[in-house]
Amino acid sequence: MAQIGTGRVGRPTAYSIMCSGLASELTVCDIKPDLAGAFAEELRHTAASLRLDVEIESCGNSEEISGAEVILVSAGMARTPGAKMTRRDLAAKNAEIVKKVSEATASRNPGARYIVITNPVDVMAMICKKFSKADFVVSAGTNLESLRLRSKLARTLQVPVSKVQGWAGGEHGEAALILWSTARAYGTPVEEYSNSKGIEFDKDEIESYMKTVSKFVVDNIGGTEYGPAASFRDITRAIINNTDEVLSVAIPLSFEGVPEPTFVGVPIRLGWEVGPILMEFINEEEKKGLAEAAKVIYRNYKEALATIS
């Protein structure tokens, strides 16, 4: 397994994956001199504490990675704390980086499964798919939004988070939408549950939280770390252990009015292979929301693609 990019998100992601025992071999890579090497030492010390027999390597160039079954791509620029910056604003800056990583790793890692983390993840996954030509590429999609949704639902409905389910879909960003058809508490649709308990339930407030909490974290901590790392660990675990669990990752889907398949977040069974999509639980209005998100993602993809030299 390889983690490309060992910045604020890449480090906790690789750490979480290693501590979960998901890698027998782990290569961490970063273009910044000695960053990956220093981080690799930290991981070795942690492995010694946990008595994990994992082989840890480091490199400064993604061309050095070979034989990886899973490649996590988190290389790129991050949002600036305090700035009015969206994930989409990073597209032009990060497209060139993801292109180079995708091309550099493709030939020496045949059959690798790519998990794209670099923002904006859905656009970057399309870049990765185009230039790696890999069969298996997923964007982290709206899996993190789904975790944020469940966290807020649990607090709003005053139930344990383990008793809540629900997924977000669309874009990892402004065009994310809550798939309310999938939201349950103790197996009961959330609106029905809230009414039965006399609990005030504001859908707009919950959606606002899901979409804006990351900016609150970025502005006050400097960046999101542990939530994303947990989300990416879950995606990696589903693939490595072939769990076939339902996660809201983004894969290429076809939509009317969009010229080519576009990475859009949907609840999908994920394991060593991808699918099927749980479309039977999504209503027509939500499907329209997914289609609108696809148009936004595809437009941003074409704009990012035009910036690549």
Buried (B, 14 or more C-beta within 10 A) or exposed (E): BBBBBBBBBBBBBBBBBBBBBBBEEBBBBBBEEEBBBBBBEBBBEBBEEEEBEBEBBBBBBBBBBEEBBBBBBBBBBBBBBEEEBBBBBBBBEBBBBBBBBBBBBBEBBEEBBBBBBBBBBBBBBBBBBBBBEBEBBBBBBBBBBBBBBBBBBBEBBEBEEEBBBBBBBBBBBEBBBBBBBBBBBEEBBBEEBBEEEEBEBEEEEBBEBBBEBBBEBBBEEBBBBBBBBBBBBBBBBBBBBEBEBBBBBBBBBEBEEBEEBBBBBBBBBBBBEBEEBBEEEBEEEBBEBBBBBBBBBBBBBEBBBEEBE
